[in-house]
Amino acid sequence: MSASDAPFRQSAFAKPPVARVWPVEKTAHGEVRVDPYDWLRDPAFPEVKDPDILSYLEAENGYIEQVLGGEGDLRPALVAELRARIKEDDTGVPYRRDGYFYQSRFAAGQNYPVFVRWAAGTSEEEVVLDVNVLAAQHDFMRVADFETTRDGRYLAYTADTDGSERYGVRVKDLSTGDLVLEGAADATPGVAWAADGRHLFYIRQDEFQRPKTVWRHRLGTALTEDVLVYEEADPAWMVSLDLTLSGRFIRIVAHNNVSTEVRLLDAAQPEGEPRLVLPRRQGHEYNVEDQGDIAWIITNDTHRNFRLVKAPLADTSEATWVEVIAPADRTYLTGHMAFRDWLVVYARVDGAQVVRVLDPKQADGIGGAHDIAFPDAAFEVGPGANFDYDGGLLRLRYQSLVTPPTVYDYDLNDRTLAIRKVQEIPSGYDADQYVSARLMAPARDGTLIPISIVHRRDFPKDGSGALHLYAYGAYGNGIDPYFSANRLGLLDRGFAFAIAHIRGGDELGRGWYEDGKLDKKINSFTDFIDAAQFLGSRGYAKAGNISAEGGSAGGLLMGAVANMAPEGLFRAIVAQVPFVDVVNTMLDDSLPLTVIEYDEWGNPNEPEVYQRLKSYSPYDNVAAKAYPHLLITAGLSDPRVTYWEPAKWTAKLRTLKTDDHVLLSRTEMGAGHAGAAGRFDKLKEVALTQAFLLRAFGKGL
């Protein structure tokens, strides 16, 4: 019998690692909690050098090899299968910026892209940046930002070389190929050039790894001479930075999870002072785009679903605002873009994404407004590479559960939608073999929960099939029906794949988010369980033939569901970088995100909030009971969900669970929250998840 045919139960394999117990008492609000695995947190983090900690993490990684490795290891074949769906010599769609066309390219066998460009009207190419060359010097490489000066001479980018999300700022002189700036290793993505192409603005983190300050660097000077432009004093607020589409303003945005404050700095006056658009007030979110002498502002000042107003750019005080799109319960405005002659508004109407085009030249600002028509009933769409403010083309990224990622150009004048690229799947893909649907599942309180589902046409709906259910449900981040070539292997092996659009996201508007956070967070967990039971009642899979997956805040969802769901509902659960040690993390304001996160989860320094968080924190609620098969992942340098959260959760589960199901935990020792950066390296992580699921369901290749 090969390893892949062996019964998938813990007793069929060598004994798993057992972490030592070292109880630590912690007191909050007069209550003492005992944490038996607090020692797994290295006090030197973000460095992890404690040999006992590293030994335990490596032992867990080694246990995966015992369970999934050996003669019947499915992962090599799965990696080969996944790789066959990637077009190795792939190219992006060129986009115009200033006087050049830029394009990203992958060569066969390369993990990372090469960025090239050519001057408009010519065909002579030059390599702007080869990320493969950068990656050869490090075990990890993620490049963020790609900002060129208007004259095309300099390129600014940021690079993370260890997965810790502490980026270095780099500037390359494209006329010589020389690196003329390499520093500020505590930066955050977000850079912007002044109009003169000699002053660069960037963001630095504080000692808690929170983006707090905006700096101005003048080429040719030392970093020690950089000038502080803006500093955010409130510990619960952070800073972001970009250049508006017109190129006229450097936009500095201070924000927490529920509030914003915008400043605009004239890009032609880099040593000037940023101008405040509107003073902050808690709970007020807004964003501004400039168009000539007009400021277009999306704001939630009168309605949680936002409205669109315009104001004179010279005076953006609320007294000058003129409403252009009124707020509505069924329409949720999510963003906007201002071209020279057009305004584009992104929205959700009854949960469906909409791209609306307005003609600002009309007297009322909305004359000639129209929505762009797309081919699928349910889809995901968003802006692509748009840098040509004066042009009349809108670049869009589009996909659905059955439509591979597609790049469209929409002619704003002619109202025509042109396909520029459809993701190619070299091993073959026939969309007609698959069916997608949108269902509505009743939650226990009567609320209808949307579900997007896809499966093969021959999928049985008699309960005998397998179902993999995914959700996120936090921060107002909606999960739209997206395509995944990696998913095809599961579909072809008899799985249906579904996304539960649970409360906590924003799929049905801002209220959908608010009904799944703070004191209503429990709705996210029960919505997911109710969605799984609904799909079972519809014949997609009987109880015990359902698996679940979520990551980060979705990993919290997985941990809570593992504790709360009826026994036997889920066969397997995958928790990627899961936020599971909720109470300890939210009580520790030295961690990068804790204070910033009070608006999402609550502040446990308040007794009632402490009790609420403790009531669902997965780590605090592990019990002596049966759990599904579990796969838990972590990143050693992860600053968002620190490695010790999944490690402690794993250790506690091993001690208390009463079942014979397999529990696997893997810590990526050279990456952070997002895992591996290279396109082929990521396939190993996908193969691990799929091998785990196939073994849990007794399926082979």
N, C-alpha and C positions, 0 to 999 in steps of 0.2 A: 504494500500500500504506500503510495507516495504521500509526501507531506500535505499536498493540496487536497488529498482524499481523506485525510485523517479527520476524525470528529473535531469540530471547532469548539473545544471546551478547555478550560484551564487545566484540568487534570490530565489532559492528553500530552502536555508539554512539561518541560522542566519547571521547577518552582520559580516563580517570578521574584524579582528583588523585593526586599522588605526594608523600608527605611527605618532607621532607629527612632525611637520615641524619646523626646527630650522636652517634657512639658514646661511651658512658660505661661505664667499667669498674667492676664491683662485685665485691667479694671476700667470700666466706663459706666458712668451714671450709677455708681455704687454696686455694679454687677461684676462679678469675676468670671472671666472666660479662660479656659485652659486651651492653649494652642500647642498640640504635641509636635508640630513640625515647623515651628517658627525658625529653627536652626537652618532650614534650607535657604533662607535669605542671606546672601553674602553681604555683610555691612559695607564692603568695598564697592558694591555695585555703583556704576555700570561695569566695573571690572569684576570678574568672578574667578577667584584664584584658590578658594578654599578646597583642599584636596578631597575632603569628605563629601562636599557638595558635588564636585565634578565626578567623583567616583560613582555616586548614586545615579546621577543623570546618565552617565555612560552605561551603567548597568541596565537602566531602563531601555536605552537605545539598543543595547545588546540583546535584551529579551525579545525585542521585535524580530531580530534575526533568527532566534530560536523558533518563534511561532510562525513567521511568514517566510523564512528563508529555507535553505536546504534544497533537496532535489525537486520539490514541487513548488518552488518560488514562482509566483505568478508575475512578479514585478518586471523582470527583464522583458518578457513578451508584451506586457502592457505598455512599457516605455516605448518599445519598437512600434507598437500599434498607434500610440498617441503621436509619436514623431512622424509617422507616415501621413498624418492628417495636417501636418504643418508644411506649408510651401517654404522650403529652405531658402531658395533664392528669391526672396520676396521684396517688393518695393512699395513704398507708400505713395500716395497721390501728391504730386508737387503742389506747393502753395506759393503764392506771391507775397513777398514782403519787401517793401521799398523797391529797390531796383533789381532784385534777384528772385529767382525761383529756388526753393529749397525742397529737398526730398530725403527721406530716410530709406535705407536699403539694408537688407540682410543677404549675406552670401551663404552658400551652402556650407553647413557645418559651424557657422558662427553663432555664438550665443547672444551677441549684442549688435545693435545697429551701427551703420556708418552713415553719417549725415553729409550730403553733398549739396552743391549749389551751382548755378550758372547765371550769368548776367542776362537780364531780359533782352531778347533779340539775338542771343548767341546760343551756341551749343557746347561751348568749351566748359567742361566741368572741373571743379576743384573739391577736394575733400575738406570739409569744415571740421568734423570731429569723428574720430573712429573710437567708439567706446570699447571695442575689443582690445585696443592697445592699452587703454586705461585699465581695463579689467585684468590684463596680464600681470599687473604689478600688485594685485590684491586678491584675497580669497573671496571678497564680496565687492560688488560695484553697482551702485544705482545712481544714475545721472538725472537730476531734475533741472528744470529751467533750460532754456535755449534762447538767449536773448542777444540779438545783434544790434550794433549801433546803426543809425540811419544811413551812414555812409558805407556801411558794410565792412568796416575795417576790423572791428573787435567783436568777439563772441564772449559773453558771460554765461557761465553755467555753474551749478552746484553739484557736489559729489559726496555721496555717503560711501565710505569704504569698509564699514563693518556691520551695517544693519542697525546701528544705534540711533539713526535719524539725526545725528550731529553732522551737518554738512560743512564741507569746505567750499569757499568761494574761489572760483578760478576765472581768469580772463586770458583769452588767447588772441594774439595779434595775427589775424588771418593773412596779412600781407607778408609776414615772415615765417609764420608757423610757431613762433615762440610763445611760451607761457609767460605773461608779463605780470600776473598776480596769482598767488597761491597762498591762501591764508584764511583767517577767521574760521577755524575748525569747529566753532560752536554756532554755526549759522543754521538757518531754517530756509527751505525753498521759498523763493520769492525775491527776484531781483528786477531792477528797472534802470534803464539808461536815461540820462537827461538828453535833451535835444542836441547838445554839443558833442555827444559821443565820447566825452572825456570824464564825466562824472557818473559814477555807478552807485545806486542805492541798494542796500541789502539789509537783512534782519539778523540779529544775533539773539541767542538764548541766554537766560540768566542761569544761576547756579543750580536751579531746579529743572533745567532743560525746558523752560517755557519761553516762547518767542516774545520778547519784551521791548526790544529797542531797534530803531531804524537808524542806519548809519549812511554817511555819504563819503565815498572814496574818490579821490582825484587821481587818475592814472599818472604814474611817474613819482608818486609820493609813497611814503611808508605807511603801513596800516596804523601805526601809532599816531599818525596825523589825521586819521579819519575823524569826521565830525558827527557828533550825536545830533540827529534831526528830530527824533521823537522818542520818548520813553513812556511806557505804560506803567503807572504806579500801582494800579489795583491788582492784587494777586490773582483775582478771579477772571481777569481779562488778558487777552493776548493780541498780537498784531499780525496783520498780513499786508502784502504789498504787491502792486502790479501797475501796469501802464494802461490807461484807457485806450479803447480802440482807435480813437482819433490821434493818439500819440501826444496830445496836448498836455495831459496831466499825469503825474505820478500819484496814484491813489493809495493812501495809507488808511487801513481799516483796523480800528480797535474793536474788539468784540468779545463777548462771552457766548454761551450757548443760546441766549434768548435776546440779546441786545447788540446793536452796532453803533459805531460813531465813525464817520468818514471825514477825512481831510484830503484836500486836493492841493498838490504842489505844481506850479507852473513848470513844465519840463524845460521851458526856455530860460527859466530863472532858477537854476539848480541851487543857488545859495540863498534863495528867498525862504520865506516862512510858509509852511503848509497852512491852507485856509480851511477852517472848520465849516463843514456843510450844515450840520445841525448838532447841537449838544446832545449828549447821551441821556437817556433815561431808561431805567430798568424795564425790560420787556418790550422796548421799541426797537424793531429791526427795520433797516432801510438800506437801499443801495442806490447809487447815482451813476448815470451815464451822461456824457456831454455830447452835444450836437449843435455846433455853431454857438449861438448865444443862449441856448436852452439847456437846462438840466432836466433830465428825465429821472424821476425818482419812484421806485417801488417801495411802499411803506405799509406797515401793519398798524398805523396809528388809529384807525377807526374800525378795523375788522381783522380778525386773525388770519384770513385768507389773502390779505394784502389788496391794495389798489394802486393804480398808476396815476401819478400827478406830474405836471410840468411846472417849472419855475424859471425865472431869469437866472442865467448862470452867475450873474453879478450879485444876486441877492436870493439865496436859497432858503431864507427864513420861511416858516410855515404860513405866514401871512400872505405870501406871494403865490402859494400853491394853487393850481387850477386842476381839478379832477378831470382825467381823460378816460380812464376805465374805472368804473365804480366797483366796489367790492361786492362779492356775492358768495352765498353759502355753497354753491355748486361749482364755482370757478376759483381755483387756487393759483395765483400768480407765483411763479418760481424763479423768474429771471428775465433779463432783457438785454438787448444789444442795440447800440445806436450807430448806424451807418450815416454817411453824409446826407442821403436823401430818404432813408427808410429807418423805421424802428421795428425791431423784431422782439416779440414777447413770448416767453415760454410759460405754459400753464398746464394745469390739469383740470379737465371738465368731467365731473362725475368719475374721477379716477383715471380717465384716459388722457394721455399726453397730447398737447396741442401746441403747434407752432403758428403764431398769429403775426401777420405782417400789417403794419400800419403805415399810412402815408402822412407824415407830419405836415406836408404842404397844404393839406386840407384845412379849412378854417377851424373845424372842431378838433383837429388832431387825430381823428379816427376815421375820417372818410376814406372809402376804398379799402377798409380793413378786410382781410380774408385769411382763412386758415389753409395751410398747405395740406393737400391730400396725400395719404400714404397707402400702400397696398394692403397692409394687414389690419385686422380688426383690433388687435392688441400688440403693442410694440414698445420699444425703447428708442428715444431720439434725443439728440442733444447737439450742441454746437461742435463743429470740427475746428480746423485751423483757419481762423478768420483774422487776417491782418490787413486786408485792403479796405480801409475806411471809405475811400472814394469810389470803389468799384461797386457793381450792382449784383455781385454773386454772394450767396450765403452758403457756406460749407456746412454740411450736416453729417453726423454719424447716426446710423440707423441699424436696428436689428429686431428680430422677434424670436420666439421659441423655435421657429422653423426656418427663419431667414437668416443666413450668415451675415456678419457685420458688413455693412454697405456704406460707402461714401457717396453722398449726393452733393451736387451743386444745384442750388435753386436760383434761377434768374429772377431777381426781384422785379424787374421791369416787364418781362414777358410771361411771368408766372409759369415757368416750365421747370420740371424737375428732371435732372440728368444724372444717370448713374455714372460715377467715375471709377468705382472699383467695388467688386464683391469678393469677400474673402474666399480664396480658392482652397479646396480640400483635396489634395492630390490623390488620396486613396479612394476618393469618390463619395458623393453625397447626392441622394435623391430626395428632395423635400416631399415628394408625393408619398413617400413611405411612412411619413409621420403625420400625426394629427395633434393639434393643440386646441385647447378650450379654456374658457374662463367660467368658473363656477362660483357660487355664493354659498358659504357654509354658515349655518346659524350657530352663533356662540351661545353659551349658557345663559347670557343675559338678553338674548334675542337679537343682538347686533349681527348683521350679515358680514362675514369675513370673505373678501375676494380670494380666490385661488386660481393661479395659472398652472396649467398642466399640459404635458406633452408625452406622447408615447407612440409606438409603432401602430400602424393601422390594424395589425393582427393581435394587438394586446388584448388578453381576455379580461372581461369585466365581471367575472364570476367569483372574485375574491382570491383566485389562485395565483395571481400575479404578484410581483414585488413592487413596492412603492418607495421612492426616496424623496423625502419631504425637506425642503430648505426654507429658512427664514432668517431675518436679521432683527427687525422690530425695535429700533432705538434711534435716538438723535434726529428723528424726522427724516431719516434716509430711506426713501422708498426703494424697493427692489422691483424693477420693472421686468417684464418677460424678456429675458436676454437669451441669446444663442450661445452654445458652447460646443465646439467640435469635440472637446474632451468628454462630453456627456454622451456622445453617440454610442460608445462602447457599452455603457450601461443600458441604454435604450434597446440596443440590438441583442442584449442578453436577457431581455424580458422585464426590465424595470420601466415603470412610469416615473417621470420626474415632475415634481410639483413645487411651486413657490407659494407659501402661505403669506398673504399680505396682511400680517397681523397689526394690531394697534401698537403704536410706537414708531412706525414709519409715517410717511406723509402721503401715501397713495391716494387717500380719499380726502386730502386737504389737511390744513394745519390742525384741525380738531382731532383728526385721526392720530396725529402725533401726541397731542396733549392728553388723549385718553389712554396712552400707554407709557406714561412717565410718572415720576414722583410717586404720589400716593395711589396712582392708578396703574403702576407698573405690572401688577398682578395680571392685568388684562392680556398683556403680551404672552404670558405663559399659558393661561387658560385658552386663549384664542388658538394657539398652536395645537394644543391637545384636542380641542374641539374640531379643528380642521382635519386632524388625522382620523378622528373617529367618524367624521362626516364622509371622508373619502372611503373609509372602510365600508360604511353603509351603502355607498354607491357602487360597490363591487370592485373598486380599484385594487384593494388588497385587504385581506382579513387581518384582524389583530395578530401580531406576531410576524407578519410579513411586511412590516413598515420599518424603514430606517429613517434617521433624521440627521441633519447637519446644520451647523451654524458656526460663525467665527467671531472672535472678539466680544462685542456686546451680544452678538448672536451665540457666542459660546456660553455666556451667562444664561441665555435662553435654554441652551442644551442642558446645562447643569441643573437649572430649576426644573425643567421638564423631566429629567432623569429622576429627580426626587419626588415629583408630584404626580406623574402620569400613572394610570392604573397599571398594575403589574401585567406584563405580557402584551401590552399595546405595541411597544417598539422592540424590534429584534436587535437593532444596533444603533448606536449614536456616535457621530463624529463631532468632536468639539475642537475647533481650530483656535489656537491662542486664546483660550476662554478666560473671560473676566469672572472668576468664580470665588475669589476671596474678598467678597464685597465689603464686609465690615472692617476688616483690618486695613484694606486699601483706602477706604474712604475716611478712616480715622487718622491716616498718615498724610499730613499736609506737606511733607517733604518730597513726595512723589510728584512727577511732572504734571499729571492731569488732575490730581485730587481736588484742589480748590476750584479749578475751572469746571469740574463736573458736578458741583453742588446743584446747579440748575437742572441737571438731568436726573440725578438719583436722590438728591436731598443731602443735607448736612447732618451727619450722625452725632455731631456735638449737641444736637437737639434731641432730648430723650425719646420723643415719639418717633422721630425719624430713625434713630438708632434701632428701636424695636422693630420698625417696619423692615429695614434692611436685613436685620438678623433673621426675620421670619422667612426670607426667601434666599439668602446668601447660600449658594450651593455647598461651599466648603463647611459652613456652620450647620448645615442640615443633612449631611451624610448620615445615613441610618443603617442599622443592622437589618438589611432587606435585600431582596433580589434586584439587580440592575441589568440592563441590556448589555450586550457586547459593547465595549467602549474603546474608541481611539481618541487620544488626547494629544495635541501637539503644542509646542512652545518654541520660542526663539530666545537664545541665551542673551542677546543684546537688545531685546525688545524693551523700549521705554514706555510703551502704552499699556501692555499687559505683561508685567514682569514675569520672568521665567518661573519664579517660585510659586506663583498662583496655581498653574496647572500641576507643578511638581507636588505641592502640598495636597492638592485635591486627589491626585493619583495615590499618594501614600495613604491617605485616610480611607479612600475607597477600598484599597487592598486589604486593609485591616478589618473593615466593618461589613463589606458586602457578603451576602450569604449564598450566592449563586455559584455556579461553575462556569460562568461566562468569561470570555477572554477580556482582559483589560490591558491595553497597550498604551504606552506613553512615549512620545519621541520629542526630544529637544534638539532643534537645529543649532549646532554649536557654533556656526559661523554666519548667522543671519538674525534678523529681528522680526518685527511684527508681520511683515508681508512675506516672509520666507525668502527663498532663493530669488535672485534677481534675473539670472539668465533664462532665456526662453526654453532651453533644453533642460537646464537644471530644475526648473519648476515641474517638469514632467515626472521626475522622481517622486515629488510630493503627491502629485495626482495619482500616480501608480500605487503609492502606498495606501491611499484612501480606497481606491477601487479594489485592490487586492484584499484589503480588510473586509469590504462589503461583500465581495464575491465569496470569500471563505465563510463569512457569517451566514450567508444565504445558501451555502452548500452548492455554489455554482462554480464551474470551471471556465476555461477559455473557449 
